[in-house]
Amino acid sequence: MLPGIGVFGTGNVVRVIVPFLREKGFKVEALWGRTLNTAEEVAKELGISFYTNKIDDVLLRKDVDLIFIICSPNLHAQIAVKALGIGKHVLCDKPAGLCQGEALKMVRASQYYPSLISIVNHSLRFLPAFIQMRRAIGEGYLGEEGEVTVCDVRVHMGSLLHDAYDWLCDDTMGGGVLTLVGSHVIDLVSHITNQRATRVHGVIRTFTKTTDTVNGIRHISSPDFCTFQMEMNGGTLVTATLNNHLPGSFIQEVLVCGHAGHLIVRGGDLYGRKSGAAKEEVIYLDVEDLQRGGAINSVAANVIPRPYMKGLFKMIGALKEAFLTVEYERGWVKEPVALAATFEDGLYVQAVIDALKKSSANREWVKVNVISEEPDPNPLLSAAVRHSAISM
């Protein structure tokens, strides 16, 4: 039996996901919005009977067992930890919180309730082209033992901002190309290479600080351009460029090279070329979306780039399978979502983002340090307490 869903968020992505969830057989029972008026407006548009601007009103509903967190990142950790604590499954949008401290709280909550599904929306993992790329690397297309020497990622797209000032304009609330697109790239590279970053160097910039509708007292602080390098623990060197200065377009290329050849995903298509071959070969062509009609696809095309949209739909399909398996009913591991990014993966991504921000500020290479303990919010007070305890 599929669980009832509570959705946190009222953005355009919600307008895409809710119809698709219903198409898959899920019931969306409740909607949360930052303001009651916004929640009411979107709930009526999507035909959701219950709406609220209070977090607990959704979490405590008996008909809600699965939480979709699709709101601003500054609320991700708070909602996810609460939801797991009262026995709800969680799918959280990227990134996992605003910092490693928040991400670690999410990891701890997921570890304390291992029978609950707790995954992060890094949907590119489910895109067929990347599934095929990862398989080809493992089977030795680039060389022995899945060897990858160089990985180059380029994402060019239009602005992520809305007409009005909101959290997307604010770096401290999780806005910007690094957190919203870079988090996908960092996770994807780690996923397809089976490696993690040890050192990073990045340049992060905000070129568009005002627009026709966002000006005056308020200024945009979220970055719209980022380029970075990562040294991976398996020897792979990664370069990435993320650019929000190409209006009306979306171009994404992920190239991986090895001594025996290269593989490249352009959009949703996978190509490869063995060393010595005359030309590239087609390994996978993304034609599935072209065969699928309906209003969802036309709306989604204007909200989410196709690779992310298709990956998200595939992930929701896997989520449905997880809840319908006999193994789930018996409390066993949910194999259909084993491919999904865990909260631990989200913590790693956050560690890389933190290192990249430090690198850009200090103009130097920075080691990636994944924390295992929450940082002390008041080190001076803690030191005084420890000194007092020693003196007693």
C-alpha positions in Angstrom: 0.0 0.0 0.0 1.4 3.4 -1.0 1.8 5.9 1.8 0.1 9.3 2.0 2.4 12.2 1.2 2.9 15.5 2.9 4.7 18.1 0.7 6.7 21.0 2.1 7.1 23.7 -0.5 5.0 25.8 -3.0 7.4 26.4 -5.8 7.1 25.5 -9.5 8.7 22.1 -8.9 5.8 21.2 -6.6 3.4 21.9 -9.5 5.3 19.3 -11.5 5.8 16.7 -8.8 2.2 16.5 -7.4 0.5 15.6 -10.7 3.2 13.0 -11.3 2.8 11.5 -7.8 -0.9 11.1 -8.5 -0.2 9.5 -11.8 2.0 6.9 -10.0 -0.9 6.2 -7.5 0.3 8.2 -4.5 -2.2 10.4 -2.5 -1.0 13.9 -1.6 -2.7 14.6 1.7 -1.2 17.9 2.9 0.7 20.9 1.7 2.9 23.3 3.7 3.7 26.8 2.6 5.8 29.6 4.1 2.6 31.7 4.3 -1.0 30.6 4.7 -2.1 32.6 1.6 0.6 31.0 -0.6 -0.2 27.5 0.7 -3.9 28.0 0.1 -3.4 29.3 -3.4 -1.2 26.4 -4.5 -3.3 23.8 -2.6 -6.4 24.9 -4.5 -4.6 24.9 -7.8 -3.4 21.3 -7.2 -6.5 20.0 -5.5 -4.9 19.3 -2.1 -7.6 19.5 0.6 -5.3 20.3 3.6 -2.9 23.2 3.6 -1.0 25.0 6.4 2.0 27.2 7.2 2.8 25.2 10.4 5.3 22.4 10.0 3.9 20.2 12.8 0.4 20.3 11.3 1.7 18.3 8.4 4.1 16.0 10.2 1.5 14.9 12.8 -1.2 13.9 10.4 -2.0 10.2 10.6 -2.6 9.9 6.9 0.9 11.2 6.1 3.7 8.7 6.2 6.1 10.1 3.5 7.4 13.6 3.5 8.6 15.4 0.4 10.8 18.4 1.4 10.9 20.8 -1.5 11.3 24.2 0.2 14.3 26.5 1.0 17.4 24.6 2.2 17.5 26.5 5.5 14.5 24.3 6.6 15.6 21.0 5.2 17.4 19.7 8.4 14.7 20.9 10.8 11.9 19.2 8.9 13.8 16.0 8.1 15.0 15.4 11.6 11.5 16.0 13.0 9.9 13.8 10.4 12.2 10.8 11.0 11.8 11.2 14.8 8.1 10.6 14.6 8.3 7.7 12.1 7.9 9.3 8.7 9.8 8.5 5.6 11.7 11.4 4.0 12.7 12.5 0.5 14.6 15.7 0.9 15.6 18.1 -1.9 19.2 19.0 -2.4 21.3 20.2 -0.6 21.1 18.5 2.8 20.8 21.6 4.9 22.9 24.8 4.8 26.1 23.4 6.4 27.7 20.2 7.6 26.3 20.7 11.1 22.8 20.5 9.8 23.6 17.6 7.4 25.1 15.7 10.3 21.9 16.0 12.3 20.0 14.5 9.4 22.6 11.6 9.2 22.2 10.9 12.9 18.4 10.9 12.6 18.5 8.5 9.6 20.9 6.2 11.5 18.7 6.1 14.5 15.7 5.0 12.4 17.3 2.7 9.8 13.9 1.1 8.8 12.7 4.4 7.4 13.5 5.6 3.9 15.7 8.7 4.0 17.1 9.9 0.7 18.3 13.1 -1.0 17.0 14.3 -4.4 20.2 13.8 -6.4 18.1 12.7 -9.4 20.8 12.4 -12.0 21.8 9.1 -10.4 18.5 7.7 -11.9 19.0 9.1 -15.4 19.5 6.1 -17.8 22.5 7.7 -19.5 24.4 8.0 -16.2 23.4 4.5 -15.2 24.8 3.2 -18.5 27.9 5.4 -18.0 28.6 4.0 -14.6 28.1 0.4 -15.8 30.4 1.0 -18.8 33.2 2.3 -16.5 32.8 -0.7 -14.2 33.0 -3.1 -17.2 36.3 -1.5 -18.3 35.3 0.7 -21.2 37.9 3.3 -20.1 40.5 0.8 -18.9 41.0 -1.8 -16.3 39.3 -1.7 -12.9 37.0 1.2 -13.8 39.9 3.6 -14.3 39.0 7.3 -14.8 41.8 9.8 -15.3 39.9 13.0 -16.1 36.3 14.1 -15.6 35.0 17.4 -17.1 31.6 18.8 -16.4 30.0 21.8 -18.0 26.5 23.1 -17.2 25.2 26.3 -19.0 21.7 27.5 -18.3 19.6 30.6 -17.6 19.1 32.4 -14.3 17.7 30.4 -11.4 16.0 33.5 -9.9 12.3 34.4 -9.9 10.9 37.8 -10.6 10.5 38.7 -6.9 13.1 38.6 -4.2 13.1 35.2 -2.3 15.5 32.7 -0.9 16.9 31.9 -4.3 18.5 35.4 -4.2 20.2 34.8 -0.8 23.4 32.8 -0.5 22.9 32.3 3.2 19.6 30.6 2.6 20.9 28.1 0.1 20.4 30.0 -3.2 22.8 30.0 -6.1 24.2 27.7 -8.8 26.8 26.0 -6.5 24.2 24.6 -4.0 21.4 24.0 -6.5 23.3 22.6 -9.5 26.8 22.1 -8.1 25.4 19.7 -5.4 24.1 17.5 -8.2 27.5 17.6 -10.0 29.5 16.8 -6.9 27.3 13.8 -6.0 27.1 12.5 -9.6 30.9 12.6 -10.1 31.4 10.6 -6.8 28.7 8.2 -7.8 30.0 7.3 -11.3 33.7 7.2 -10.3 33.2 5.5 -6.9 35.6 8.2 -5.5 35.4 11.1 -3.2 37.1 14.5 -3.3 40.2 15.0 -1.0 41.2 18.6 -2.1 39.3 21.3 -4.0 39.9 24.7 -5.6 37.0 26.9 -6.6 36.1 30.3 -7.9 32.5 31.4 -7.0 31.1 34.7 -8.3 27.9 36.7 -8.2 27.8 38.8 -11.3 24.1 39.7 -11.3 23.5 41.6 -8.1 20.3 43.4 -9.1 17.6 42.9 -11.7 14.6 45.0 -12.9 12.5 43.6 -10.1 15.2 43.0 -7.4 16.9 46.2 -6.6 17.0 49.1 -4.2 17.8 48.0 -0.6 17.9 44.3 -1.4 20.7 42.8 -3.4 21.3 39.3 -4.8 24.1 37.5 -3.0 23.6 34.0 -4.5 26.3 33.0 -7.0 25.5 32.7 -10.7 28.8 31.4 -11.8 31.2 28.8 -10.4 34.2 26.9 -11.7 36.1 24.4 -9.6 38.6 21.5 -9.6 38.5 18.4 -7.4 41.3 15.9 -6.7 39.6 12.5 -6.0 40.9 9.8 -3.7 41.3 7.4 -6.6 43.5 9.7 -8.7 40.8 11.3 -10.9 41.1 15.0 -11.6 37.7 16.7 -12.0 37.0 20.1 -13.5 33.5 21.7 -13.5 32.0 24.9 -14.9 28.5 26.0 -13.8 27.1 29.1 -15.6 23.7 30.9 -15.2 24.4 33.3 -18.0 22.7 31.5 -21.0 19.1 32.6 -21.0 16.6 30.3 -22.6 19.0 27.4 -23.0 20.3 24.3 -21.1 23.5 22.6 -22.0 25.0 19.9 -19.9 28.0 17.7 -20.8 29.7 15.2 -18.5 33.0 13.8 -20.0 35.0 11.0 -18.4 38.3 9.9 -19.8 40.6 6.9 -19.3 43.6 5.4 -21.0 41.4 3.1 -23.1 38.9 5.8 -24.3 36.3 8.2 -23.2 32.5 8.4 -22.4 30.4 11.6 -22.6 26.8 12.3 -21.7 25.3 15.2 -23.6 21.9 16.1 -22.2 20.4 12.6 -21.7 22.4 10.8 -24.4 25.5 8.7 -23.9 28.4 8.4 -26.4 31.7 6.7 -26.2 34.9 6.3 -28.2 37.6 3.6 -27.7 41.2 4.6 -28.2 42.0 4.0 -31.9 38.4 4.1 -33.0 37.6 6.3 -36.0 34.6 8.0 -34.4 32.3 8.1 -31.4 29.7 5.4 -31.0 26.1 5.9 -29.7 25.7 3.9 -26.5 22.3 5.3 -25.3 19.8 7.7 -26.8 17.2 9.4 -24.6 14.0 8.9 -26.6 11.7 7.9 -23.8 10.5 11.4 -23.0 9.6 12.0 -26.6 7.2 9.1 -26.5 5.5 10.4 -23.4 2.7 12.9 -23.8 0.5 14.6 -21.2 0.4 18.0 -19.5 3.0 17.0 -16.9 5.7 16.8 -19.5 4.9 20.2 -21.1 4.7 21.9 -17.8 7.9 20.2 -16.5 9.9 21.2 -19.5 9.6 24.8 -18.5 10.4 24.2 -14.9 13.2 21.6 -14.7 15.8 20.8 -17.3 15.0 17.4 -19.0 17.8 15.3 -17.5 16.8 16.4 -13.9 13.1 16.0 -14.7 13.5 12.5 -16.1 15.8 11.5 -13.2 13.3 12.7 -10.7 10.5 10.8 -12.3 12.6 7.7 -12.4 13.4 8.1 -8.7 9.7 8.5 -7.8 9.0 5.3 -9.7 11.7 3.5 -7.7 10.1 4.9 -4.5 6.8 3.5 -5.5 8.4 0.0 -6.1 10.0 0.2 -2.7 6.7 0.6 -0.9 5.0 -2.1 -2.9 7.5 -4.8 -2.3 6.8 -7.7 0.0 10.3 -7.1 1.5 9.2 -3.6 2.6 6.0 -5.0 4.3 8.3 -7.3 6.3 10.6 -4.5 7.2 13.5 -5.6 5.0 15.9 -3.4 3.0 14.2 -1.3 0.2 16.2 -2.4 -2.8 14.5 -0.3 -5.5 15.9 2.9 -3.8 19.3 1.5 -3.1 20.6 3.7 -6.0 19.5 6.9 -4.3 21.7 9.3 -2.5 21.6 8.8 1.3 21.9 11.5 4.0 25.5 10.4 4.4 26.0 11.2 0.7 24.4 14.6 1.4 26.9 15.2 4.2 29.8 14.5 1.9 28.4 16.9 -0.7 28.0 19.6 1.9 31.6 19.1 3.0 32.8 19.7 -0.6 30.6 22.8 -0.9 32.0 24.2 2.4 35.5 23.6 1.1 34.8 25.2 -2.2 33.4 28.3 -0.5 36.5 28.5 1.7 38.7 28.0 -1.3 37.1 30.8 -3.2 37.3 33.2 -0.3 41.0 32.4 0.4 42.1 31.8 -3.2 43.8 28.5 -2.3 43.4 24.7 -2.4 41.4 23.4 0.5 41.2 19.9 2.0 37.7 18.3 2.2 36.9 17.4 5.8 33.7 15.5 6.5 32.9 16.2 10.1 31.8 13.4 12.5 30.8 15.6 15.4 28.6 18.7 15.4 30.6 21.9 15.8 30.4 23.6 19.2 28.1 26.7 18.8 29.8 28.4 21.8 33.4 27.2 22.2 34.3 29.9 24.8 31.4 28.9 27.1 32.2 25.2 26.6 35.9 25.8 27.5 34.8 27.6 30.7 32.5 24.7 31.6 35.3 22.2 31.1 37.7 24.3 33.2 35.1 24.5 35.9 34.6 20.8 35.9 38.4 20.2 36.1 38.7 22.6 39.0 36.0 20.8 41.1 
